[in-house]
Amino acid sequence: MKDMDPQGLYEALGVQPSATAKEIKSAFWRLAQQTHQDMSGAKSASKFHEVSKAYDVLNDFVRRAEYDGLQYQKAVPEPELQYEVINPISCSRCGSVTPQPRYVAFSRVYSFLFWTTCSPSEGIFCASCARREGLKSSFITMLAGWWAAPWGIPYSVVSIVRNGFGGKRDRKLDEEMLWHNAVAFLTRGNFLLSYALAVPSKRARDKGIVECAAILIERLEEKGIGRYRPHLKDPWRLSVGTVSTHLFMAFSVPGIIVAFFVADSMSRRASFESYSLPQTALLERAPSVVTPYVPNCTIPVQNGKILGGRLWTSEVGHELEIYNGSKVDAIIKLRDAVSGVLVSAFFVARGQTAQLSGIPDGQYKVQYAFGTQLALGCQGFADTIGAGEMPSAKFLVTDISGTQPATTKLVYRIAKTPATGDREISPLTISPEEFSRP
Ligand SMILES: [Zn+2]
Protein backbone atom coordinates (compact mmCIF):
# COMPACT_ATOMS: atom_id res chain seq x y z
CA MET A 1 0.00 0.00 0.00
CA LYS A 2 2.76 2.41 0.88
CA ASP A 3 4.43 1.96 -2.52
CA MET A 4 1.24 2.89 -4.28
CA ASP A 5 0.65 5.82 -1.94
CA PRO A 6 4.14 7.13 -1.11
CA GLN A 7 2.95 10.30 0.63
CA GLY A 8 -0.24 8.84 2.05
CA LEU A 9 -2.49 11.10 0.01
CA TYR A 10 -5.01 8.38 -0.80
CA GLU A 11 -4.97 7.32 2.84
CA ALA A 12 -5.67 10.88 3.97
CA LEU A 13 -8.86 10.82 1.92
CA GLY A 14 -9.64 7.24 2.93
CA VAL A 15 -9.83 5.94 -0.63
CA GLN A 16 -8.02 3.29 -2.68
CA PRO A 17 -5.33 4.36 -5.18
CA SER A 18 -7.68 3.02 -7.86
CA ALA A 19 -10.48 5.40 -6.80
CA THR A 20 -12.27 7.31 -9.56
CA ALA A 21 -12.30 11.10 -9.70
CA LYS A 22 -15.89 11.05 -8.49
CA GLU A 23 -15.04 8.89 -5.48
CA ILE A 24 -12.18 11.22 -4.58
CA LYS A 25 -14.43 14.25 -4.84
CA SER A 26 -17.17 12.82 -2.65
CA ALA A 27 -14.61 11.52 -0.10
CA PHE A 28 -13.20 15.02 0.15
CA TRP A 29 -16.57 16.67 0.74
CA ARG A 30 -17.52 14.07 3.31
CA LEU A 31 -14.25 14.55 5.20
CA ALA A 32 -14.39 18.33 4.92
CA GLN A 33 -17.82 18.32 6.55
CA GLN A 34 -16.76 15.84 9.22
CA THR A 35 -13.66 17.74 10.29
CA HIS A 36 -15.80 20.82 10.51
CA GLN A 37 -18.44 19.19 12.73
CA ASP A 38 -16.48 16.69 14.85
CA MET A 39 -13.40 18.60 15.83
CA SER A 40 -12.57 22.03 16.91
CA GLY A 41 -9.61 24.35 17.03
CA ALA A 42 -6.09 23.53 15.89
CA LYS A 43 -6.70 19.80 15.50
CA SER A 44 -9.52 20.38 13.07
CA ALA A 45 -7.46 22.89 11.15
CA SER A 46 -4.50 20.57 10.72
CA LYS A 47 -6.68 17.63 9.71
CA PHE A 48 -8.49 19.81 7.24
CA HIS A 49 -5.18 21.06 5.90
CA GLU A 50 -3.99 17.48 5.36
CA VAL A 51 -7.22 16.47 3.62
CA SER A 52 -7.30 19.49 1.35
CA LYS A 53 -3.61 19.11 0.47
CA ALA A 54 -4.27 15.52 -0.59
CA TYR A 55 -7.36 16.62 -2.49
CA ASP A 56 -5.44 19.36 -4.31
CA VAL A 57 -3.11 16.77 -5.78
CA LEU A 58 -5.56 13.95 -6.40
CA ASN A 59 -8.30 16.11 -7.87
CA ASP A 60 -5.90 17.43 -10.51
CA PHE A 61 -5.60 14.79 -13.23
CA VAL A 62 -2.12 15.84 -14.16
CA ARG A 63 -0.75 16.02 -10.63
CA ARG A 64 -2.45 12.75 -9.67
CA ALA A 65 -0.86 10.93 -12.60
CA GLU A 66 2.50 12.36 -11.63
CA TYR A 67 1.96 11.28 -8.05
CA ASP A 68 0.88 7.80 -9.10
CA GLY A 69 3.98 7.39 -11.20
CA LEU A 70 6.29 8.94 -8.62
CA GLN A 71 7.88 5.78 -7.30
CA TYR A 72 8.14 3.89 -10.52
CA GLN A 73 8.74 6.46 -13.12
CA LYS A 74 12.29 5.61 -14.05
CA ALA A 75 12.94 2.38 -12.21
CA VAL A 76 12.94 -0.92 -14.05
CA PRO A 77 11.78 -3.74 -11.86
CA GLU A 78 13.26 -7.14 -12.51
CA PRO A 79 10.61 -9.40 -14.00
CA GLU A 80 11.84 -12.30 -11.87
CA LEU A 81 11.40 -10.58 -8.56
CA GLN A 82 8.12 -10.46 -6.76
CA TYR A 83 6.97 -6.86 -6.52
CA GLU A 84 4.15 -5.35 -4.72
CA VAL A 85 1.40 -4.98 -7.27
CA ILE A 86 1.04 -1.51 -8.74
CA ASN A 87 -2.31 -0.35 -10.01
CA PRO A 88 -2.35 0.75 -13.61
CA ILE A 89 -3.92 4.11 -14.35
CA SER A 90 -7.64 4.04 -14.77
CA CYS A 91 -10.04 6.24 -16.70
CA SER A 92 -11.24 9.21 -14.67
CA ARG A 93 -14.73 8.85 -16.11
CA CYS A 94 -15.65 5.17 -16.11
CA GLY A 95 -13.00 4.08 -13.60
CA SER A 96 -11.95 1.06 -15.65
CA VAL A 97 -8.29 0.17 -16.08
CA THR A 98 -7.07 1.29 -19.45
CA PRO A 99 -3.68 0.21 -20.79
CA GLN A 100 -3.31 3.32 -22.93
CA PRO A 101 -4.82 6.23 -20.98
CA ARG A 102 -4.50 9.78 -22.22
CA TYR A 103 -4.93 13.21 -20.83
CA VAL A 104 -7.34 15.09 -23.11
CA ALA A 105 -8.98 18.49 -22.81
CA PHE A 106 -12.00 19.17 -24.97
CA SER A 107 -13.32 22.68 -25.19
CA ARG A 108 -16.84 23.89 -24.79
CA VAL A 109 -17.89 27.34 -25.96
CA TYR A 110 -20.72 29.28 -24.41
CA SER A 111 -21.74 32.65 -25.71
CA PHE A 112 -24.46 35.22 -25.46
CA LEU A 113 -24.69 38.59 -27.24
CA PHE A 114 -21.15 39.96 -26.83
CA TRP A 115 -19.89 37.47 -24.27
CA THR A 116 -18.02 34.32 -25.28
CA THR A 117 -16.25 31.88 -23.02
CA CYS A 118 -14.28 28.72 -23.65
CA SER A 119 -14.23 26.17 -20.85
CA PRO A 120 -12.28 22.93 -20.98
CA SER A 121 -13.67 19.53 -20.11
CA GLU A 122 -10.55 17.60 -19.21
CA GLY A 123 -9.46 14.36 -17.67
CA ILE A 124 -7.56 11.15 -18.05
CA PHE A 125 -9.70 9.10 -20.34
CA CYS A 126 -10.00 5.72 -21.89
CA ALA A 127 -10.51 6.01 -25.64
CA SER A 128 -14.26 5.40 -25.59
CA CYS A 129 -14.93 7.86 -22.75
CA ALA A 130 -12.83 10.42 -24.64
CA ARG A 131 -14.87 9.90 -27.79
CA ARG A 132 -18.08 10.37 -25.86
CA GLU A 133 -16.74 13.41 -24.02
CA GLY A 134 -15.55 14.98 -27.28
CA LEU A 135 -18.93 14.56 -28.95
CA LYS A 136 -20.69 15.92 -25.86
CA SER A 137 -18.45 19.00 -25.77
CA SER A 138 -18.95 19.68 -29.46
CA PHE A 139 -22.68 19.19 -29.14
CA ILE A 140 -22.87 21.65 -26.24
CA THR A 141 -20.79 24.11 -28.28
CA MET A 142 -23.07 23.62 -31.26
CA LEU A 143 -26.07 24.58 -29.12
CA ALA A 144 -24.52 27.28 -26.94
CA GLY A 145 -21.44 28.59 -28.71
CA TRP A 146 -22.68 30.64 -31.65
CA TRP A 147 -24.76 33.32 -30.11
CA ALA A 148 -22.31 36.18 -29.63
CA ALA A 149 -20.57 38.71 -31.82
CA PRO A 150 -17.86 38.66 -32.97
CA TRP A 151 -16.13 35.63 -31.44
CA GLY A 152 -18.97 33.14 -31.02
CA ILE A 153 -18.74 31.63 -34.49
CA PRO A 154 -14.94 31.46 -34.96
CA TYR A 155 -14.40 30.09 -31.44
CA SER A 156 -17.12 27.49 -31.92
CA VAL A 157 -15.82 26.32 -35.29
CA VAL A 158 -12.23 26.06 -34.04
CA SER A 159 -13.27 24.29 -30.82
CA ILE A 160 -15.49 21.73 -32.51
CA VAL A 161 -12.93 20.98 -35.22
CA ARG A 162 -10.23 20.58 -32.58
CA ASN A 163 -12.50 18.31 -30.51
CA GLY A 164 -13.11 16.27 -33.65
CA PHE A 165 -9.41 15.75 -34.14
CA GLY A 166 -8.91 14.45 -30.61
CA GLY A 167 -8.91 17.54 -28.41
CA LYS A 168 -5.95 19.13 -26.69
CA ARG A 169 -3.37 16.64 -25.45
CA ASP A 170 -0.34 16.58 -23.20
CA ARG A 171 2.14 14.29 -24.89
CA LYS A 172 4.64 14.25 -22.06
CA LEU A 173 2.00 13.19 -19.56
CA ASP A 174 0.67 10.56 -21.97
CA GLU A 175 4.16 9.07 -22.30
CA GLU A 176 4.61 9.02 -18.54
CA MET A 177 1.27 7.29 -18.04
CA LEU A 178 2.10 4.73 -20.71
CA TRP A 179 5.39 3.93 -19.02
CA HIS A 180 3.71 3.78 -15.62
CA ASN A 181 1.30 1.21 -17.01
CA ALA A 182 4.12 -0.82 -18.60
CA VAL A 183 5.63 -1.13 -15.12
CA ALA A 184 2.27 -1.68 -13.42
CA PHE A 185 1.34 -4.59 -15.70
CA LEU A 186 4.80 -6.04 -15.15
CA THR A 187 4.28 -6.08 -11.37
CA ARG A 188 0.96 -7.82 -11.98
CA GLY A 189 2.68 -10.53 -13.97
CA ASN A 190 1.11 -9.51 -17.26
CA PHE A 191 4.37 -9.59 -19.20
CA LEU A 192 2.77 -9.56 -22.62
CA LEU A 193 0.90 -6.32 -21.94
CA SER A 194 3.93 -4.85 -20.23
CA TYR A 195 6.03 -5.62 -23.29
CA ALA A 196 3.39 -4.22 -25.62
CA LEU A 197 3.40 -0.94 -23.68
CA ALA A 198 7.18 -0.77 -23.41
CA VAL A 199 7.49 -0.86 -27.21
CA PRO A 200 5.76 2.52 -27.80
CA SER A 201 7.50 3.86 -24.65
CA LYS A 202 10.78 3.41 -26.51
CA ARG A 203 9.65 6.18 -28.83
CA ALA A 204 8.97 8.63 -25.97
CA ARG A 205 10.52 12.09 -25.95
CA ASP A 206 11.82 11.64 -22.42
CA LYS A 207 15.28 10.04 -22.67
CA GLY A 208 14.92 8.43 -19.23
CA ILE A 209 11.74 6.62 -20.29
CA VAL A 210 13.37 5.52 -23.56
CA GLU A 211 16.35 4.00 -21.75
CA CYS A 212 14.23 2.24 -19.15
CA ALA A 213 11.85 0.93 -21.80
CA ALA A 214 14.78 -0.47 -23.76
CA ILE A 215 16.04 -2.31 -20.67
CA LEU A 216 12.58 -3.64 -19.86
CA ILE A 217 12.13 -4.91 -23.43
CA GLU A 218 15.54 -6.57 -23.30
CA ARG A 219 14.75 -8.35 -20.04
CA LEU A 220 11.34 -9.47 -21.24
CA GLU A 221 12.92 -10.76 -24.44
CA GLU A 222 15.37 -12.70 -22.34
CA LYS A 223 12.33 -14.36 -20.78
CA GLY A 224 11.13 -15.22 -24.28
CA ILE A 225 8.21 -12.75 -24.35
CA GLY A 226 9.47 -11.14 -27.55
CA ARG A 227 8.65 -14.13 -29.69
CA TYR A 228 4.93 -13.50 -29.18
CA ARG A 229 5.43 -10.04 -30.71
CA PRO A 230 2.71 -8.60 -28.53
CA HIS A 231 1.37 -5.30 -29.69
CA LEU A 232 -1.66 -3.24 -28.88
CA LYS A 233 -4.27 -1.91 -31.22
CA ASP A 234 -4.48 1.85 -31.02
CA PRO A 235 -7.95 2.62 -29.67
CA TRP A 236 -7.19 6.33 -30.12
CA ARG A 237 -7.05 6.20 -33.89
CA LEU A 238 -9.35 8.82 -35.38
CA SER A 239 -12.39 7.33 -37.04
CA VAL A 240 -13.87 8.88 -40.16
CA GLY A 241 -17.33 8.71 -38.60
CA THR A 242 -16.34 10.62 -35.47
CA VAL A 243 -14.39 13.28 -37.33
CA SER A 244 -17.17 13.86 -39.83
CA THR A 245 -19.78 14.06 -37.07
CA HIS A 246 -17.74 16.85 -35.48
CA LEU A 247 -17.21 18.61 -38.80
CA PHE A 248 -20.94 18.44 -39.45
CA MET A 249 -21.59 20.04 -36.06
CA ALA A 250 -18.93 22.67 -36.74
CA PHE A 251 -20.43 23.86 -39.97
CA SER A 252 -24.14 23.13 -39.73
CA VAL A 253 -25.08 26.15 -37.61
CA PRO A 254 -22.86 28.70 -39.42
CA GLY A 255 -24.16 27.19 -42.66
CA ILE A 256 -27.74 27.78 -41.56
CA ILE A 257 -26.89 31.30 -40.39
CA VAL A 258 -25.13 32.16 -43.68
CA ALA A 259 -28.00 30.67 -45.69
CA PHE A 260 -30.44 32.73 -43.63
CA PHE A 261 -28.53 35.98 -44.27
CA VAL A 262 -28.16 35.23 -47.98
CA ALA A 263 -31.87 34.51 -48.27
CA ASP A 264 -32.64 37.62 -46.21
CA SER A 265 -30.43 39.93 -48.30
CA MET A 266 -31.93 38.50 -51.48
CA SER A 267 -35.43 39.18 -50.27
CA ARG A 268 -34.31 42.68 -49.22
CA ARG A 269 -32.96 43.35 -52.71
CA ALA A 270 -36.19 42.11 -54.21
CA SER A 271 -38.25 44.40 -52.00
CA PHE A 272 -35.93 47.33 -52.80
CA GLU A 273 -36.63 46.81 -56.47
CA SER A 274 -40.31 46.67 -55.90
CA TYR A 275 -40.07 50.05 -54.16
CA SER A 276 -38.18 51.52 -57.07
CA LEU A 277 -41.01 50.78 -59.43
CA PRO A 278 -44.71 51.28 -59.03
CA GLN A 279 -46.66 48.34 -57.72
CA THR A 280 -47.84 47.28 -61.15
CA ALA A 281 -44.25 46.49 -61.97
CA LEU A 282 -44.54 43.42 -59.82
CA LEU A 283 -47.87 42.48 -61.30
CA GLU A 284 -46.74 43.14 -64.82
CA ARG A 285 -43.36 41.52 -64.64
CA ALA A 286 -44.70 38.01 -64.37
CA PRO A 287 -47.05 38.21 -67.38
CA SER A 288 -44.31 39.96 -69.38
CA VAL A 289 -42.55 36.63 -69.52
CA VAL A 290 -45.41 35.12 -71.47
CA THR A 291 -46.35 38.12 -73.63
CA PRO A 292 -46.04 37.33 -77.32
CA TYR A 293 -42.94 38.46 -79.09
CA VAL A 294 -42.96 42.15 -79.96
CA PRO A 295 -40.51 43.27 -82.66
CA ASN A 296 -38.07 45.80 -81.31
CA CYS A 297 -37.04 49.25 -82.40
CA THR A 298 -33.87 48.87 -84.44
CA ILE A 299 -32.75 52.52 -84.59
CA PRO A 300 -30.67 53.79 -81.67
CA VAL A 301 -32.72 56.36 -79.74
CA GLN A 302 -30.95 59.39 -78.23
CA ASN A 303 -31.55 60.59 -74.72
CA GLY A 304 -34.21 63.31 -74.80
CA LYS A 305 -35.64 62.31 -78.17
CA ILE A 306 -39.27 63.28 -78.68
CA LEU A 307 -41.27 60.15 -79.33
CA GLY A 308 -44.67 61.63 -80.00
CA GLY A 309 -47.33 64.13 -78.99
CA ARG A 310 -48.89 67.28 -80.31
CA LEU A 311 -46.93 69.84 -78.40
CA TRP A 312 -46.61 73.13 -80.14
CA THR A 313 -43.72 74.78 -78.48
CA SER A 314 -43.82 78.43 -77.59
CA GLU A 315 -40.80 80.61 -77.32
CA VAL A 316 -41.56 81.57 -73.79
CA GLY A 317 -42.53 78.31 -72.21
CA HIS A 318 -42.22 76.19 -69.13
CA GLU A 319 -39.68 73.44 -68.69
CA LEU A 320 -39.86 69.85 -67.56
CA GLU A 321 -36.65 68.21 -66.47
CA ILE A 322 -36.41 64.52 -65.69
CA TYR A 323 -33.50 62.73 -64.13
CA ASN A 324 -33.77 58.99 -64.63
CA GLY A 325 -32.02 57.51 -61.59
CA SER A 326 -32.97 53.93 -62.40
CA LYS A 327 -31.00 51.26 -64.18
CA VAL A 328 -33.46 51.00 -67.06
CA ASP A 329 -34.63 53.48 -69.69
CA ALA A 330 -37.73 55.61 -69.27
CA ILE A 331 -40.36 57.29 -71.40
CA ILE A 332 -41.98 60.44 -70.03
CA LYS A 333 -45.42 61.52 -71.10
CA LEU A 334 -46.89 64.94 -70.57
CA ARG A 335 -50.67 64.89 -70.87
CA ASP A 336 -53.38 67.46 -70.70
CA ALA A 337 -54.74 67.06 -67.21
CA VAL A 338 -58.37 67.45 -68.25
CA SER A 339 -58.66 65.63 -71.58
CA GLY A 340 -55.81 63.20 -71.05
CA VAL A 341 -54.54 63.96 -74.54
CA LEU A 342 -50.87 63.31 -75.03
CA VAL A 343 -48.98 66.57 -75.32
CA SER A 344 -45.51 65.17 -75.61
CA ALA A 345 -43.56 61.97 -75.04
CA PHE A 346 -39.82 61.81 -74.76
CA PHE A 347 -37.09 59.34 -73.99
CA VAL A 348 -34.79 59.47 -70.95
CA ALA A 349 -31.97 56.96 -71.04
CA ARG A 350 -30.91 55.19 -67.83
CA GLY A 351 -28.90 57.43 -65.50
CA GLN A 352 -29.47 60.49 -67.76
CA THR A 353 -31.27 63.79 -67.53
CA ALA A 354 -33.50 65.14 -70.32
CA GLN A 355 -35.51 68.34 -70.69
CA LEU A 356 -38.61 69.31 -72.53
CA SER A 357 -38.87 73.06 -73.01
CA GLY A 358 -41.31 75.54 -74.49
CA ILE A 359 -44.32 74.05 -72.72
CA PRO A 360 -47.21 76.50 -73.03
CA ASP A 361 -49.44 77.48 -70.09
CA GLY A 362 -51.86 74.80 -69.15
CA GLN A 363 -52.77 72.10 -66.68
CA TYR A 364 -50.66 68.97 -67.07
CA LYS A 365 -49.98 65.61 -65.62
CA VAL A 366 -46.69 63.78 -65.93
CA GLN A 367 -46.50 60.05 -66.47
CA TYR A 368 -43.54 57.76 -66.83
CA ALA A 369 -42.77 54.15 -67.65
CA PHE A 370 -39.67 52.02 -67.48
CA GLY A 371 -38.40 49.45 -69.95
CA THR A 372 -35.28 48.12 -71.56
CA GLN A 373 -36.35 47.68 -75.20
CA LEU A 374 -38.32 50.02 -77.42
CA ALA A 375 -40.89 48.30 -79.56
CA LEU A 376 -41.08 48.52 -83.33
CA GLY A 377 -42.00 52.10 -84.23
CA CYS A 378 -39.76 53.31 -81.39
CA GLN A 379 -42.59 55.03 -79.52
CA GLY A 380 -43.12 52.75 -76.57
CA PHE A 381 -41.48 49.94 -74.70
CA ALA A 382 -41.72 46.35 -75.84
CA ASP A 383 -41.26 45.38 -72.22
CA THR A 384 -42.89 47.95 -69.99
CA ILE A 385 -41.81 47.07 -66.46
CA GLY A 386 -43.77 49.61 -64.50
CA ALA A 387 -45.61 52.85 -65.01
CA GLY A 388 -46.54 55.71 -62.74
CA GLU A 389 -47.95 59.16 -62.60
CA MET A 390 -46.95 62.19 -60.55
CA PRO A 391 -49.62 62.61 -57.92
CA SER A 392 -51.03 66.04 -58.67
CA ALA A 393 -51.75 67.87 -61.90
CA LYS A 394 -49.62 70.94 -62.47
CA PHE A 395 -50.89 74.36 -63.37
CA LEU A 396 -48.24 76.00 -65.43
CA VAL A 397 -48.96 79.72 -65.76
CA THR A 398 -46.58 82.34 -67.09
CA ASP A 399 -46.27 85.19 -64.63
CA ILE A 400 -46.15 88.41 -66.62
CA SER A 401 -46.39 90.76 -63.67
CA GLY A 402 -42.65 91.37 -63.61
CA THR A 403 -40.34 92.95 -66.13
CA GLN A 404 -39.69 89.56 -67.68
CA PRO A 405 -42.16 86.72 -68.01
CA ALA A 406 -41.47 84.12 -65.31
CA THR A 407 -42.00 80.48 -66.26
CA THR A 408 -41.97 77.32 -64.21
CA LYS A 409 -39.42 74.57 -64.32
CA LEU A 410 -40.65 71.19 -63.11
CA VAL A 411 -37.88 68.90 -61.99
CA TYR A 412 -38.50 65.24 -61.25
CA ARG A 413 -36.23 62.47 -60.34
CA ILE A 414 -37.68 59.11 -61.21
CA ALA A 415 -36.54 55.78 -59.84
CA LYS A 416 -36.59 54.97 -56.18
CA THR A 417 -38.55 57.91 -54.85
CA PRO A 418 -39.52 60.55 -57.35
CA ALA A 419 -39.01 64.01 -55.92
CA THR A 420 -39.64 67.53 -57.04
CA GLY A 421 -37.12 69.91 -55.62
CA ASP A 422 -36.53 68.88 -52.04
CA ARG A 423 -40.04 67.65 -51.54
CA GLU A 424 -40.50 63.96 -51.76
CA ILE A 425 -43.61 62.76 -53.47
CA SER A 426 -44.98 59.31 -54.04
CA PRO A 427 -46.04 58.53 -57.56
CA LEU A 428 -49.34 56.87 -58.35
CA THR A 429 -49.31 53.53 -60.02
CA ILE A 430 -50.91 53.32 -63.42
CA SER A 431 -51.33 50.43 -65.79
CA PRO A 432 -49.14 50.10 -68.91
CA GLU A 433 -52.35 50.32 -70.95
CA GLU A 434 -53.19 53.66 -69.46
CA PHE A 435 -49.64 54.84 -70.08
CA SER A 436 -49.65 53.75 -73.72
CA ARG A 437 -52.91 55.55 -74.53
CA PRO A 438 -52.36 58.02 -77.41
ZN1 LIG B 1 -13.52 5.43 -19.55
Residues whose N, C-alpha, C, O or C-beta is under 5 A from the ligand:
A	BS01	ZN	C91 R93 C94 G95 C126 C129
